[in-house]
Amino acid sequence: MNPIVEKKIGENVRRLRIKAGLTQEALAAKLQLEGCDITRSALAKIEVGQRHLYPDEIILLCTILKTTYDEIFNLK
């Protein structure tokens, strides 16, 4: 796990979540409704780069946040 990459991906998730007008709690709830076992606390850790994303979470984030993989994984 590369901490710089994890932090940038987390920042992207946070930015996209805010752009979608969702709180961490609301996004976690939407993910849970789609069958993803994630808590608000885990989402907070993702956003600060302390936890990596699992493939099923990435797929659902793209759907819920109406975004692309490129936006989530943009390292610029």
All heavy atoms as a GROMACS GRO file, in nm:
protein
  603
    1MET      N    1   0.085  -0.118   0.000
    1MET     CA    2   0.000   0.000   0.000
    1MET      C    3   0.090   0.124   0.000
    1MET      O    4   0.174   0.141   0.086
    1MET     CB    5  -0.092  -0.003   0.123
    1MET     CG    6  -0.178   0.117   0.136
    1MET     SD    7  -0.323   0.106   0.243
    1MET     CE    8  -0.266   0.028   0.389
    2ASN      N    9   0.072   0.208  -0.099
    2ASN     CA   10   0.148   0.332  -0.111
    2ASN      C   11   0.067   0.444  -0.043
    2ASN      O   12  -0.040   0.480  -0.090
    2ASN     CB   13   0.170   0.363  -0.259
    2ASN     CG   14   0.249   0.490  -0.281
    2ASN    OD1   15   0.241   0.585  -0.204
    2ASN    ND2   16   0.326   0.492  -0.388
    3PRO      N   17   0.118   0.499   0.068
    3PRO     CA   18   0.040   0.599   0.142
    3PRO      C   19   0.008   0.725   0.062
    3PRO      O   20  -0.098   0.785   0.081
    3PRO     CB   21   0.127   0.631   0.263
    3PRO     CG   22   0.260   0.571   0.239
    3PRO     CD   23   0.246   0.468   0.132
    4ILE      N   24   0.094   0.764  -0.029
    4ILE     CA   25   0.068   0.884  -0.109
    4ILE      C   26  -0.049   0.859  -0.205
    4ILE      O   27  -0.138   0.943  -0.219
    4ILE     CB   28   0.196   0.927  -0.186
    4ILE    CG1   29   0.304   0.970  -0.085
    4ILE    CG2   30   0.166   1.039  -0.284
    4ILE    CD1   31   0.441   0.988  -0.144
    5VAL      N   32  -0.048   0.742  -0.267
    5VAL     CA   33  -0.156   0.706  -0.360
    5VAL      C   34  -0.288   0.691  -0.284
    5VAL      O   35  -0.392   0.741  -0.327
    5VAL     CB   36  -0.121   0.577  -0.437
    5VAL    CG1   37  -0.241   0.526  -0.516
    5VAL    CG2   38  -0.002   0.601  -0.529
    6GLU      N   39  -0.283   0.621  -0.169
    6GLU     CA   40  -0.404   0.600  -0.089
    6GLU      C   41  -0.464   0.734  -0.046
    6GLU      O   42  -0.585   0.754  -0.050
    6GLU     CB   43  -0.374   0.515   0.035
    6GLU     CG   44  -0.330   0.374   0.005
    6GLU     CD   45  -0.443   0.285  -0.044
    6GLU    OE1   46  -0.561   0.313  -0.015
    6GLU    OE2   47  -0.412   0.186  -0.111
    7LYS      N   48  -0.378   0.828  -0.006
    7LYS     CA   49  -0.427   0.959   0.038
    7LYS      C   50  -0.492   1.035  -0.078
    7LYS      O   51  -0.598   1.095  -0.061
    7LYS     CB   52  -0.312   1.040   0.098
    7LYS     CG   53  -0.356   1.173   0.153
    7LYS     CD   54  -0.244   1.242   0.227
    7LYS     CE   55  -0.288   1.381   0.260
    7LYS     NZ   56  -0.286   1.423   0.389
    8LYS      N   57  -0.432   1.031  -0.196
    8LYS     CA   58  -0.487   1.102  -0.311
    8LYS      C   59  -0.621   1.042  -0.353
    8LYS      O   60  -0.717   1.115  -0.382
    8LYS     CB   61  -0.387   1.100  -0.428
    8LYS     CG   62  -0.435   1.176  -0.549
    8LYS     CD   63  -0.461   1.323  -0.516
    8LYS     CE   64  -0.515   1.396  -0.636
    8LYS     NZ   65  -0.575   1.523  -0.601
    9ILE      N   66  -0.631   0.910  -0.354
    9ILE     CA   67  -0.757   0.845  -0.389
    9ILE      C   68  -0.863   0.882  -0.285
    9ILE      O   69  -0.977   0.912  -0.320
    9ILE     CB   70  -0.740   0.692  -0.400
    9ILE    CG1   71  -0.655   0.660  -0.523
    9ILE    CG2   72  -0.875   0.620  -0.404
    9ILE    CD1   73  -0.611   0.516  -0.532
   10GLY      N   74  -0.826   0.884  -0.158
   10GLY     CA   75  -0.918   0.924  -0.052
   10GLY      C   76  -0.966   1.067  -0.070
   10GLY      O   77  -1.084   1.097  -0.050
   11GLU      N   78  -0.875   1.157  -0.107
   11GLU     CA   79  -0.912   1.296  -0.132
   11GLU      C   80  -1.011   1.304  -0.248
   11GLU      O   81  -1.106   1.384  -0.244
   11GLU     CB   82  -0.788   1.379  -0.164
   11GLU     CG   83  -0.698   1.403  -0.044
   11GLU     CD   84  -0.564   1.466  -0.082
   11GLU    OE1   85  -0.538   1.487  -0.203
   11GLU    OE2   86  -0.484   1.491   0.010
   12ASN      N   87  -0.989   1.221  -0.350
   12ASN     CA   88  -1.081   1.220  -0.464
   12ASN      C   89  -1.220   1.173  -0.422
   12ASN      O   90  -1.320   1.232  -0.462
   12ASN     CB   91  -1.027   1.130  -0.576
   12ASN     CG   92  -0.903   1.185  -0.640
   12ASN    OD1   93  -0.872   1.303  -0.630
   12ASN    ND2   94  -0.828   1.098  -0.707
   13VAL      N   95  -1.225   1.068  -0.341
   13VAL     CA   96  -1.354   1.017  -0.293
   13VAL      C   97  -1.425   1.126  -0.213
   13VAL      O   98  -1.544   1.151  -0.231
   13VAL     CB   99  -1.337   0.888  -0.210
   13VAL    CG1  100  -1.467   0.849  -0.140
   13VAL    CG2  101  -1.286   0.774  -0.298
   14ARG      N  102  -1.352   1.193  -0.126
   14ARG     CA  103  -1.412   1.299  -0.044
   14ARG      C  104  -1.467   1.411  -0.132
   14ARG      O  105  -1.579   1.457  -0.114
   14ARG     CB  106  -1.308   1.355   0.053
   14ARG     CG  107  -1.363   1.466   0.142
   14ARG     CD  108  -1.257   1.514   0.242
   14ARG     NE  109  -1.314   1.604   0.338
   14ARG     CZ  110  -1.327   1.736   0.319
   14ARG    NH1  111  -1.285   1.791   0.207
   14ARG    NH2  112  -1.381   1.810   0.412
   15ARG      N  113  -1.386   1.456  -0.227
   15ARG     CA  114  -1.428   1.564  -0.317
   15ARG      C  115  -1.552   1.525  -0.395
   15ARG      O  116  -1.648   1.603  -0.405
   15ARG     CB  117  -1.313   1.597  -0.414
   15ARG     CG  118  -1.345   1.706  -0.515
   15ARG     CD  119  -1.228   1.732  -0.608
   15ARG     NE  120  -1.165   1.614  -0.662
   15ARG     CZ  121  -1.213   1.542  -0.764
   15ARG    NH1  122  -1.326   1.575  -0.822
   15ARG    NH2  123  -1.149   1.435  -0.807
   16LEU      N  124  -1.556   1.403  -0.447
   16LEU     CA  125  -1.671   1.356  -0.524
   16LEU      C  126  -1.795   1.341  -0.436
   16LEU      O  127  -1.906   1.368  -0.479
   16LEU     CB  128  -1.637   1.225  -0.595
   16LEU     CG  129  -1.532   1.237  -0.705
   16LEU    CD1  130  -1.476   1.101  -0.741
   16LEU    CD2  131  -1.590   1.307  -0.826
   17ARG      N  132  -1.775   1.297  -0.312
   17ARG     CA  133  -1.886   1.283  -0.217
   17ARG      C  134  -1.948   1.419  -0.188
   17ARG      O  135  -2.071   1.436  -0.192
   17ARG     CB  136  -1.839   1.217  -0.086
   17ARG     CG  137  -1.945   1.216   0.022
   17ARG     CD  138  -1.894   1.158   0.151
   17ARG     NE  139  -1.782   1.227   0.210
   17ARG     CZ  140  -1.789   1.344   0.276
   17ARG    NH1  141  -1.905   1.406   0.289
   17ARG    NH2  142  -1.681   1.398   0.329
   18ILE      N  143  -1.862   1.517  -0.161
   18ILE     CA  144  -1.910   1.652  -0.132
   18ILE      C  145  -1.980   1.710  -0.255
   18ILE      O  146  -2.086   1.772  -0.244
   18ILE     CB  147  -1.794   1.741  -0.083
   18ILE    CG1  148  -1.748   1.693   0.055
   18ILE    CG2  149  -1.833   1.888  -0.082
   18ILE    CD1  150  -1.618   1.754   0.104
   19LYS      N  151  -1.921   1.689  -0.372
   19LYS     CA  152  -1.981   1.737  -0.497
   19LYS      C  153  -2.121   1.679  -0.517
   19LYS      O  154  -2.211   1.746  -0.567
   19LYS     CB  155  -1.891   1.699  -0.616
   19LYS     CG  156  -1.939   1.745  -0.750
   19LYS     CD  157  -1.841   1.700  -0.858
   19LYS     CE  158  -1.895   1.730  -0.996
   19LYS     NZ  159  -1.806   1.677  -1.101
   20ALA      N  160  -2.141   1.554  -0.473
   20ALA     CA  161  -2.271   1.488  -0.484
   20ALA      C  162  -2.367   1.533  -0.374
   20ALA      O  163  -2.483   1.492  -0.371
   20ALA     CB  164  -2.254   1.336  -0.480
   21GLY      N  165  -2.318   1.614  -0.280
   21GLY     CA  166  -2.403   1.664  -0.172
   21GLY      C  167  -2.434   1.561  -0.065
   21GLY      O  168  -2.538   1.568   0.000
   22LEU      N  169  -2.341   1.469  -0.043
   22LEU     CA  170  -2.363   1.362   0.055
   22LEU      C  171  -2.269   1.376   0.174
   22LEU      O  172  -2.153   1.412   0.158
   22LEU     CB  173  -2.341   1.225  -0.009
   22LEU     CG  174  -2.435   1.185  -0.123
   22LEU    CD1  175  -2.386   1.060  -0.190
   22LEU    CD2  176  -2.576   1.166  -0.070
   23THR      N  177  -2.319   1.341   0.291
   23THR     CA  178  -2.234   1.330   0.409
   23THR      C  179  -2.171   1.192   0.407
   23THR      O  180  -2.213   1.103   0.332
   23THR     CB  181  -2.315   1.344   0.538
   23THR    OG1  182  -2.410   1.237   0.544
   23THR    CG2  183  -2.388   1.479   0.545
   24GLN      N  184  -2.071   1.171   0.491
   24GLN     CA  185  -2.013   1.038   0.504
   24GLN      C  186  -2.120   0.937   0.546
   24GLN      O  187  -2.125   0.826   0.493
   24GLN     CB  188  -1.898   1.037   0.605
   24GLN     CG  189  -1.774   1.107   0.557
   24GLN     CD  190  -1.665   1.110   0.661
   24GLN    OE1  191  -1.690   1.086   0.780
   24GLN    NE2  192  -1.544   1.140   0.618
   25GLU      N  193  -2.204   0.976   0.639
   25GLU     CA  194  -2.310   0.889   0.688
   25GLU      C  195  -2.406   0.851   0.575
   25GLU      O  196  -2.444   0.734   0.561
   25GLU     CB  197  -2.386   0.958   0.801
   25GLU     CG  198  -2.482   0.869   0.875
   25GLU     CD  199  -2.414   0.762   0.959
   25GLU    OE1  200  -2.311   0.790   1.021
   25GLU    OE2  201  -2.466   0.649   0.961
   26ALA      N  202  -2.446   0.950   0.495
   26ALA     CA  203  -2.540   0.924   0.385
   26ALA      C  204  -2.478   0.834   0.279
   26ALA      O  205  -2.543   0.741   0.229
   26ALA     CB  206  -2.585   1.056   0.322
   27LEU      N  207  -2.350   0.857   0.246
   27LEU     CA  208  -2.284   0.772   0.146
   27LEU      C  209  -2.268   0.630   0.198
   27LEU      O  210  -2.293   0.534   0.125
   27LEU     CB  211  -2.149   0.831   0.106
   27LEU     CG  212  -2.071   0.752   0.002
   27LEU    CD1  213  -2.154   0.723  -0.124
   27LEU    CD2  214  -1.941   0.824  -0.033
   28ALA      N  215  -2.229   0.617   0.324
   28ALA     CA  216  -2.216   0.483   0.383
   28ALA      C  217  -2.350   0.411   0.379
   28ALA      O  218  -2.357   0.291   0.347
   28ALA     CB  219  -2.163   0.492   0.526
   29ALA      N  220  -2.459   0.482   0.410
   29ALA     CA  221  -2.593   0.421   0.408
   29ALA      C  222  -2.629   0.375   0.267
   29ALA      O  223  -2.684   0.266   0.248
   29ALA     CB  224  -2.696   0.520   0.461
   30LYS      N  225  -2.600   0.458   0.166
   30LYS     CA  226  -2.629   0.420   0.028
   30LYS      C  227  -2.548   0.297  -0.013
   30LYS      O  228  -2.599   0.208  -0.080
   30LYS     CB  229  -2.601   0.537  -0.067
   30LYS     CG  230  -2.705   0.646  -0.061
   30LYS     CD  231  -2.670   0.758  -0.159
   30LYS     CE  232  -2.776   0.866  -0.161
   30LYS     NZ  233  -2.895   0.830  -0.235
   31LEU      N  234  -2.423   0.292   0.028
   31LEU     CA  235  -2.340   0.176  -0.002
   31LEU      C  236  -2.396   0.051   0.067
   31LEU      O  237  -2.401  -0.057   0.007
   31LEU     CB  238  -2.195   0.201   0.042
   31LEU     CG  239  -2.116   0.299  -0.044
   31LEU    CD1  240  -1.993   0.350   0.030
   31LEU    CD2  241  -2.075   0.234  -0.175
   32GLN      N  242  -2.439   0.065   0.191
   32GLN     CA  243  -2.496  -0.047   0.265
   32GLN      C  244  -2.624  -0.099   0.200
   32GLN      O  245  -2.645  -0.219   0.191
   32GLN     CB  246  -2.524  -0.007   0.411
   32GLN     CG  247  -2.399   0.014   0.492
   32GLN     CD  248  -2.426   0.083   0.625
   32GLN    OE1  249  -2.538   0.109   0.662
   32GLN    NE2  250  -2.318   0.115   0.696
   33LEU      N  251  -2.707  -0.007   0.151
   33LEU     CA  252  -2.831  -0.047   0.084
   33LEU      C  253  -2.803  -0.128  -0.042
   33LEU      O  254  -2.886  -0.208  -0.085
   33LEU     CB  255  -2.915   0.076   0.049
   33LEU     CG  256  -2.984   0.143   0.167
   33LEU    CD1  257  -3.050   0.274   0.123
   33LEU    CD2  258  -3.089   0.050   0.228
   34GLU      N  259  -2.685  -0.107  -0.101
   34GLU     CA  260  -2.645  -0.182  -0.221
   34GLU      C  261  -2.569  -0.310  -0.187
   34GLU      O  262  -2.515  -0.376  -0.274
   34GLU     CB  263  -2.561  -0.093  -0.312
   34GLU     CG  264  -2.636   0.024  -0.371
   34GLU     CD  265  -2.749  -0.019  -0.463
   34GLU    OE1  266  -2.735  -0.120  -0.533
   34GLU    OE2  267  -2.854   0.050  -0.463
   35GLY      N  268  -2.562  -0.342  -0.057
   35GLY     CA  269  -2.499  -0.468  -0.014
   35GLY      C  270  -2.353  -0.458   0.025
   35GLY      O  271  -2.287  -0.559   0.047
   36CYS      N  272  -2.301  -0.337   0.034
   36CYS     CA  273  -2.162  -0.317   0.071
   36CYS      C  274  -2.153  -0.299   0.223
   36CYS      O  275  -2.216  -0.211   0.280
   36CYS     CB  276  -2.109  -0.192   0.000
   36CYS     SG  277  -1.935  -0.163   0.025
   37ASP      N  278  -2.074  -0.384   0.287
   37ASP     CA  279  -2.061  -0.380   0.432
   37ASP      C  280  -1.955  -0.277   0.471
   37ASP      O  281  -1.838  -0.309   0.485
   37ASP     CB  282  -2.024  -0.519   0.486
   37ASP     CG  283  -2.022  -0.524   0.636
   37ASP    OD1  284  -2.087  -0.440   0.700
   37ASP    OD2  285  -1.955  -0.615   0.690
   38ILE      N  286  -1.997  -0.151   0.484
   38ILE     CA  287  -1.904  -0.043   0.517
   38ILE      C  288  -1.971   0.052   0.617
   38ILE      O  289  -2.092   0.072   0.612
   38ILE     CB  290  -1.862   0.034   0.389
   38ILE    CG1  291  -1.745   0.128   0.418
   38ILE    CG2  292  -1.979   0.107   0.326
   38ILE    CD1  293  -1.679   0.184   0.294
   39THR      N  294  -1.891   0.105   0.707
   39THR     CA  295  -1.941   0.199   0.807
   39THR      C  296  -1.896   0.341   0.772
   39THR      O  297  -1.807   0.361   0.688
   39THR     CB  298  -1.886   0.165   0.946
   39THR    OG1  299  -1.744   0.177   0.943
   39THR    CG2  300  -1.926   0.024   0.989
   40ARG      N  301  -1.955   0.439   0.838
   40ARG     CA  302  -1.911   0.576   0.820
   40ARG      C  303  -1.765   0.591   0.861
   40ARG      O  304  -1.686   0.660   0.797
   40ARG     CB  305  -2.000   0.673   0.901
   40ARG     CG  306  -1.969   0.819   0.866
   40ARG     CD  307  -1.971   0.914   0.984
   40ARG     NE  308  -1.900   0.869   1.101
   40ARG     CZ  309  -1.768   0.890   1.124
   40ARG    NH1  310  -1.693   0.951   1.036
   40ARG    NH2  311  -1.713   0.849   1.235
   41SER      N  312  -1.728   0.522   0.966
   41SER     CA  313  -1.590   0.527   1.014
   41SER      C  314  -1.492   0.472   0.910
   41SER      O  315  -1.384   0.530   0.888
   41SER     CB  316  -1.578   0.446   1.144
   41SER     OG  317  -1.446   0.442   1.188
   42ALA      N  318  -1.527   0.364   0.844
   42ALA     CA  319  -1.442   0.307   0.740
   42ALA      C  320  -1.431   0.404   0.623
   42ALA      O  321  -1.323   0.422   0.565
   42ALA     CB  322  -1.496   0.173   0.693
   43LEU      N  323  -1.542   0.467   0.588
   43LEU     CA  324  -1.541   0.566   0.480
   43LEU      C  325  -1.451   0.684   0.516
   43LEU      O  326  -1.375   0.733   0.432
   43LEU     CB  327  -1.684   0.612   0.451
   43LEU     CG  328  -1.704   0.701   0.330
   43LEU    CD1  329  -1.651   0.636   0.202
   43LEU    CD2  330  -1.850   0.736   0.314
   44ALA      N  331  -1.457   0.728   0.641
   44ALA     CA  332  -1.370   0.837   0.687
   44ALA      C  333  -1.223   0.796   0.673
   44ALA      O  334  -1.140   0.878   0.632
   44ALA     CB  335  -1.403   0.873   0.832
   45LYS      N  336  -1.190   0.672   0.705
   45LYS     CA  337  -1.052   0.624   0.692
   45LYS      C  338  -1.008   0.619   0.547
   45LYS      O  339  -0.893   0.651   0.515
   45LYS     CB  340  -1.038   0.487   0.758
   45LYS     CG  341  -1.042   0.493   0.909
   45LYS     CD  342  -1.029   0.356   0.970
   45LYS     CE  343  -1.036   0.366   1.122
   45LYS     NZ  344  -1.024   0.236   1.186
   46ILE      N  345  -1.099   0.582   0.457
   46ILE     CA  346  -1.068   0.583   0.314
   46ILE      C  347  -1.034   0.725   0.271
   46ILE      O  348  -0.936   0.748   0.200
   46ILE     CB  349  -1.186   0.527   0.232
   46ILE    CG1  350  -1.200   0.377   0.254
   46ILE    CG2  351  -1.170   0.559   0.083
   46ILE    CD1  352  -1.329   0.316   0.203
   47GLU      N  353  -1.114   0.820   0.314
   47GLU     CA  354  -1.097   0.960   0.272
   47GLU      C  355  -0.966   1.022   0.319
   47GLU      O  356  -0.917   1.116   0.258
   47GLU     CB  357  -1.216   1.044   0.317
   47GLU     CG  358  -1.343   1.013   0.241
   47GLU     CD  359  -1.458   1.105   0.275
   47GLU    OE1  360  -1.441   1.196   0.360
   47GLU    OE2  361  -1.566   1.087   0.217
   48VAL      N  362  -0.909   0.970   0.426
   48VAL     CA  363  -0.780   1.023   0.473
   48VAL      C  364  -0.663   0.930   0.438
   48VAL      O  365  -0.550   0.953   0.480
   48VAL     CB  366  -0.781   1.055   0.625
   48VAL    CG1  367  -0.878   1.166   0.656
   48VAL    CG2  368  -0.807   0.931   0.708
   49GLY      N  369  -0.691   0.825   0.361
   49GLY     CA  370  -0.585   0.737   0.314
   49GLY      C  371  -0.539   0.633   0.413
   49GLY      O  372  -0.433   0.575   0.397
   50GLN      N  373  -0.620   0.603   0.516
   50GLN     CA  374  -0.582   0.502   0.615
   50GLN      C  375  -0.640   0.365   0.585
   50GLN      O  376  -0.609   0.269   0.654
   50GLN     CB  377  -0.629   0.546   0.754
   50GLN     CG  378  -0.558   0.667   0.805
   50GLN     CD  379  -0.608   0.710   0.942
   50GLN    OE1  380  -0.710   0.663   0.990
   50GLN    NE2  381  -0.537   0.800   1.004
   51ARG      N  382  -0.724   0.356   0.483
   51ARG     CA  383  -0.784   0.227   0.445
   51ARG      C  384  -0.799   0.227   0.294
   51ARG      O  385  -0.838   0.327   0.235
   51ARG     CB  386  -0.920   0.210   0.511
   51ARG     CG  387  -0.992   0.081   0.474
   51ARG     CD  388  -1.133   0.084   0.535
   51ARG     NE  389  -1.218  -0.025   0.501
   51ARG     CZ  390  -1.283  -0.043   0.386
   51ARG    NH1  391  -1.267   0.042   0.287
   51ARG    NH2  392  -1.362  -0.145   0.367
   52HIS      N  393  -0.767   0.113   0.233
   52HIS     CA  394  -0.781   0.106   0.088
   52HIS      C  395  -0.924   0.067   0.049
   52HIS      O  396  -1.002   0.021   0.132
   52HIS     CB  397  -0.680   0.009   0.027
   52HIS     CG  398  -0.703  -0.133   0.065
   52HIS    ND1  399  -0.654  -0.189   0.181
   52HIS    CD2  400  -0.772  -0.231   0.003
   52HIS    CE1  401  -0.692  -0.315   0.188
   52HIS    NE2  402  -0.763  -0.343   0.082
   53LEU      N  403  -0.954   0.088  -0.077
   53LEU     CA  404  -1.085   0.053  -0.131
   53LEU      C  405  -1.084  -0.089  -0.186
   53LEU      O  406  -0.987  -0.130  -0.248
   53LEU     CB  407  -1.122   0.148  -0.246
   53LEU     CG  408  -1.166   0.288  -0.208
   53LEU    CD1  409  -1.162   0.379  -0.330
   53LEU    CD2  410  -1.305   0.285  -0.150
   54TYR      N  411  -1.194  -0.160  -0.166
   54TYR     CA  412  -1.211  -0.292  -0.224
   54TYR      C  413  -1.283  -0.278  -0.358
   54TYR      O  414  -1.356  -0.180  -0.380
   54TYR     CB  415  -1.292  -0.381  -0.129
   54TYR     CG  416  -1.216  -0.416  -0.004
   54TYR    CD1  417  -1.241  -0.348   0.115
   54TYR    CD2  418  -1.119  -0.515  -0.004
   54TYR    CE1  419  -1.170  -0.378   0.231
   54TYR    CE2  420  -1.048  -0.545   0.111
   54TYR     CZ  421  -1.073  -0.477   0.228
   54TYR     OH  422  -1.003  -0.507   0.340
   55PRO      N  423  -1.262  -0.372  -0.448
   55PRO     CA  424  -1.324  -0.361  -0.582
   55PRO      C  425  -1.475  -0.337  -0.580
   55PRO      O  426  -1.524  -0.253  -0.656
   55PRO     CB  427  -1.288  -0.494  -0.648
   55PRO     CG  428  -1.160  -0.535  -0.583
   55PRO     CD  429  -1.174  -0.489  -0.440
   56ASP      N  430  -1.548  -0.408  -0.495
   56ASP     CA  431  -1.693  -0.388  -0.492
   56ASP      C  432  -1.729  -0.248  -0.446
   56ASP      O  433  -1.826  -0.188  -0.493
   56ASP     CB  434  -1.762  -0.494  -0.405
   56ASP     CG  435  -1.718  -0.493  -0.260
   56ASP    OD1  436  -1.601  -0.461  -0.233
   56ASP    OD2  437  -1.801  -0.528  -0.174
   57GLU      N  438  -1.649  -0.190  -0.356
   57GLU     CA  439  -1.673  -0.054  -0.309
   57GLU      C  440  -1.649   0.046  -0.422
   57GLU      O  441  -1.724   0.143  -0.439
   57GLU     CB  442  -1.581  -0.022  -0.190
   57GLU     CG  443  -1.610  -0.105  -0.068
   57GLU     CD  444  -1.505  -0.095   0.039
   57GLU    OE1  445  -1.392  -0.049   0.011
   57GLU    OE2  446  -1.533  -0.136   0.152
   58ILE      N  447  -1.544   0.024  -0.500
   58ILE     CA  448  -1.512   0.114  -0.611
   58ILE      C  449  -1.625   0.115  -0.712
   58ILE      O  450  -1.669   0.223  -0.756
   58ILE     CB  451  -1.380   0.071  -0.678
   58ILE    CG1  452  -1.264   0.081  -0.580
   58ILE    CG2  453  -1.354   0.156  -0.803
   58ILE    CD1  454  -1.138   0.010  -0.624
   59ILE      N  455  -1.675  -0.001  -0.748
   59ILE     CA  456  -1.784  -0.011  -0.845
   59ILE      C  457  -1.906   0.064  -0.795
   59ILE      O  458  -1.966   0.143  -0.869
   59ILE     CB  459  -1.816  -0.159  -0.874
   59ILE    CG1  460  -1.699  -0.225  -0.946
   59ILE    CG2  461  -1.946  -0.173  -0.954
   59ILE    CD1  462  -1.705  -0.376  -0.950
   60LEU      N  463  -1.943   0.043  -0.670
   60LEU     CA  464  -2.061   0.110  -0.614
   60LEU      C  465  -2.040   0.260  -0.599
   60LEU      O  466  -2.133   0.338  -0.621
   60LEU     CB  467  -2.099   0.047  -0.480
   60LEU     CG  468  -2.161  -0.092  -0.488
   60LEU    CD1  469  -2.180  -0.150  -0.349
   60LEU    CD2  470  -2.293  -0.087  -0.563
   61LEU      N  471  -1.920   0.302  -0.562
   61LEU     CA  472  -1.892   0.445  -0.551
   61LEU      C  473  -1.912   0.514  -0.685
   61LEU      O  474  -1.970   0.622  -0.692
   61LEU     CB  475  -1.750   0.470  -0.500
   61LEU     CG  476  -1.729   0.453  -0.350
   61LEU    CD1  477  -1.580   0.458  -0.317
   61LEU    CD2  478  -1.805   0.559  -0.271
   62CYS      N  479  -1.864   0.451  -0.790
   62CYS     CA  480  -1.882   0.510  -0.924
   62CYS      C  481  -2.030   0.525  -0.957
   62CYS      O  482  -2.072   0.628  -1.010
   62CYS     CB  483  -1.814   0.424  -1.030
   62CYS     SG  484  -1.634   0.442  -1.031
   63THR      N  485  -2.109   0.425  -0.922
   63THR     CA  486  -2.252   0.430  -0.951
   63THR      C  487  -2.322   0.536  -0.866
   63THR      O  488  -2.395   0.620  -0.918
   63THR     CB  489  -2.316   0.292  -0.926
   63THR    OG1  490  -2.252   0.196  -1.009
   63THR    CG2  491  -2.464   0.294  -0.955
   64ILE      N  492  -2.300   0.532  -0.736
   64ILE     CA  493  -2.368   0.622  -0.644
   64ILE      C  494  -2.326   0.767  -0.664
   64ILE      O  495  -2.410   0.857  -0.662
   64ILE     CB  496  -2.344   0.578  -0.497
   64ILE    CG1  497  -2.414   0.443  -0.472
   64ILE    CG2  498  -2.393   0.684  -0.399
   64ILE    CD1  499  -2.373   0.375  -0.343
   65LEU      N  500  -2.197   0.790  -0.687
   65LEU     CA  501  -2.146   0.926  -0.703
   65LEU      C  502  -2.154   0.974  -0.848
   65LEU      O  503  -2.114   1.085  -0.879
   65LEU     CB  504  -2.002   0.936  -0.652
   65LEU     CG  505  -1.982   0.906  -0.504
   65LEU    CD1  506  -1.833   0.908  -0.469
   65LEU    CD2  507  -2.059   1.005  -0.418
   66LYS      N  508  -2.204   0.886  -0.935
   66LYS     CA  509  -2.217   0.919  -1.078
   66LYS      C  510  -2.085   0.973  -1.132
   66LYS      O  511  -2.077   1.083  -1.187
   66LYS     CB  512  -2.330   1.019  -1.100
   66LYS     CG  513  -2.466   0.963  -1.064
   66LYS     CD  514  -2.575   1.067  -1.084
   66LYS     CE  515  -2.712   1.011  -1.058
   66LYS     NZ  516  -2.744   0.974  -0.923
   67THR      N  517  -1.982   0.891  -1.115
   67THR     CA  518  -1.848   0.930  -1.155
   67THR      C  519  -1.780   0.816  -1.231
   67THR      O  520  -1.841   0.713  -1.254
   67THR     CB  521  -1.765   0.973  -1.032
   67THR    OG1  522  -1.645   1.036  -1.075
   67THR    CG2  523  -1.734   0.857  -0.941
   68THR      N  524  -1.657   0.839  -1.268
   68THR     CA  525  -1.580   0.740  -1.342
   68THR      C  526  -1.465   0.688  -1.257
   68THR      O  527  -1.425   0.751  -1.159
   68THR     CB  528  -1.522   0.800  -1.471
   68THR    OG1  529  -1.428   0.903  -1.434
   68THR    CG2  530  -1.631   0.859  -1.559
   69TYR      N  531  -1.410   0.575  -1.300
   69TYR     CA  532  -1.292   0.521  -1.233
   69TYR      C  533  -1.177   0.621  -1.244
   69TYR      O  534  -1.099   0.637  -1.151
   69TYR     CB  535  -1.251   0.386  -1.293
   69TYR     CG  536  -1.357   0.281  -1.280
   69TYR    CD1  537  -1.421   0.229  -1.391
   69TYR    CD2  538  -1.395   0.233  -1.155
   69TYR    CE1  539  -1.520   0.133  -1.379
   69TYR    CE2  540  -1.494   0.136  -1.141
   69TYR     CZ  541  -1.556   0.087  -1.254
   69TYR     OH  542  -1.654  -0.007  -1.241
   70ASP      N  543  -1.168   0.687  -1.359
   70ASP     CA  544  -1.061   0.785  -1.380
   70ASP      C  545  -1.066   0.897  -1.277
   70ASP      O  546  -0.962   0.942  -1.228
   70ASP     CB  547  -1.069   0.846  -1.520
   70ASP     CG  548  -1.026   0.749  -1.629
   70ASP    OD1  549  -0.960   0.648  -1.596
   70ASP    OD2  550  -1.059   0.773  -1.746
   71GLU      N  551  -1.186   0.942  -1.242
   71GLU     CA  552  -1.198   1.050  -1.142
   71GLU      C  553  -1.155   1.000  -1.004
   71GLU      O  554  -1.094   1.076  -0.927
   71GLU     CB  555  -1.338   1.104  -1.138
   71GLU     CG  556  -1.373   1.192  -1.256
   71GLU     CD  557  -1.505   1.263  -1.239
   71GLU    OE1  558  -1.506   1.374  -1.183
   71GLU    OE2  559  -1.607   1.205  -1.280
   72ILE      N  560  -1.187   0.878  -0.971
   72ILE     CA  561  -1.149   0.824  -0.840
   72ILE      C  562  -0.998   0.801  -0.834
   72ILE      O  563  -0.934   0.831  -0.733
   72ILE     CB  564  -1.225   0.694  -0.810
   72ILE    CG1  565  -1.373   0.728  -0.781
   72ILE    CG2  566  -1.162   0.620  -0.690
   72ILE    CD1  567  -1.460   0.609  -0.755
   73PHE      N  568  -0.941   0.750  -0.943
   73PHE     CA  569  -0.798   0.715  -0.943
   73PHE      C  570  -0.706   0.822  -1.001
   73PHE      O  571  -0.587   0.796  -1.022
   73PHE     CB  572  -0.777   0.583  -1.016
   73PHE     CG  573  -0.837   0.467  -0.943
   73PHE    CD1  574  -0.952   0.405  -0.989
   73PHE    CD2  575  -0.779   0.420  -0.826
   73PHE    CE1  576  -1.007   0.299  -0.922
   73PHE    CE2  577  -0.833   0.314  -0.757
   73PHE     CZ  578  -0.949   0.253  -0.804
   74ASN      N  579  -0.756   0.943  -1.022
   74ASN     CA  580  -0.675   1.052  -1.074
   74ASN      C  581  -0.570   1.091  -0.970
   74ASN      O  582  -0.602   1.133  -0.859
   74ASN     CB  583  -0.762   1.172  -1.108
   74ASN     CG  584  -0.685   1.286  -1.167
   74ASN    OD1  585  -0.564   1.278  -1.186
   74ASN    ND2  586  -0.755   1.393  -1.197
   75LEU      N  587  -0.443   1.076  -1.005
   75LEU     CA  588  -0.335   1.105  -0.910
   75LEU      C  589  -0.272   1.242  -0.930
   75LEU      O  590  -0.173   1.275  -0.866
   75LEU     CB  591  -0.228   0.996  -0.920
   75LEU     CG  592  -0.276   0.855  -0.888
   75LEU    CD1  593  -0.162   0.757  -0.902
   75LEU    CD2  594  -0.339   0.846  -0.750
   76LYS      N  595  -0.329   1.322  -1.017
   76LYS     CA  596  -0.273   1.457  -1.041
   76LYS      C  597  -0.316   1.554  -0.935
   76LYS      O  598  -0.413   1.542  -0.870
   76LYS     CB  599  -0.318   1.508  -1.178
   76LYS     CG  600  -0.258   1.426  -1.289
   76LYS     CD  601  -0.305   1.478  -1.422
   76LYS     CE  602  -0.254   1.388  -1.532
   76LYS     NZ  603  -0.298   1.427  -1.663
   0.00000   0.00000   0.00000
